[in-house]
């Protein structure tokens, strides 16, 4: 199951949640771990976490995935890897 990021509408704190791809909501209501209020969490941009075995990682990334990551980088130039 993928991990998705959601942002609190009260304090703008970010939380991660697991959802099936077919069941991911655009928003949900829950208690915020940051501000402790019950608020609406809205879906925000999430990147796919991936791992490849071997030494030459760039050569193993499928072309269609590489093209999609290039599109994401163009629209979000300040986005950085968490690795």
N, C-alpha and C positions, 0 to 999 in steps of 0.2 A: 504494500500500500504506500502511495506517495505521501510525503509530508507537505502540507500547505501552510502558508503564513497568513495570519489574520491580524487586523489592527483594531484596537479598542477605540470606540467612538468618543469616549470620555477623556482618556489620558494619552491616546495614540501609542500605547504600549503594544508590542508585537508578541503574539503567541503562535506556537506551532501546533497543528492538529493533523492526525491521520484520517484520511477519508479515501474510500475507493474512488477511482477516477469518475465513475458513473454517478456517484452520490455526493460529490463535493458541492456544498452550498455556497451561494454568493455571500451570505451572511448568516450569523446565528447569534443567539443571546446566551450569555454565560457570565459568571463572576470573574472579573479581571484579577489576575494574580498581582498586578502592579498597583492599581488604585483601589482595589477591593470593592468596587461598585459593580452592580449588575448592569451590564451594558451590551450594546450590539457590537459584534465583531464583523468587520467587512474584509473580504478577500483582497489581498494585495499581491503584487508580482512575486512569483516564486520561481527559482531556478531548479533545474533537475540536478540532483547529486548523482555522480557517476564515478565508477572506479574501473580501471583497466589494469590487468596484470602485464608485466613485461617492462622493458626499458624504454622502448620507443612509443610513448603514449600517443603522440600526434598522428602517427601512421595508422593507428588502430581505430580512430574516430570515424564512424561512417559518414560519408559525404553529405547526406541529407541532414544529419544531426549537426555537422559542422556548419552548414549553410544557415541553419536555424539559430545556432549560437551566435554567428556573425550578425544576423539580423537583430538579435536581442542586444548585443554589444553596441550596435549603431544607435538604437533607441535609448539605451541606458548606458552612456559612456562612463559614468562614475561607478558602475556596479563592479564589485571585485569578488574574487573567489574567497570562500571561507576556509580554504585549505591552507 
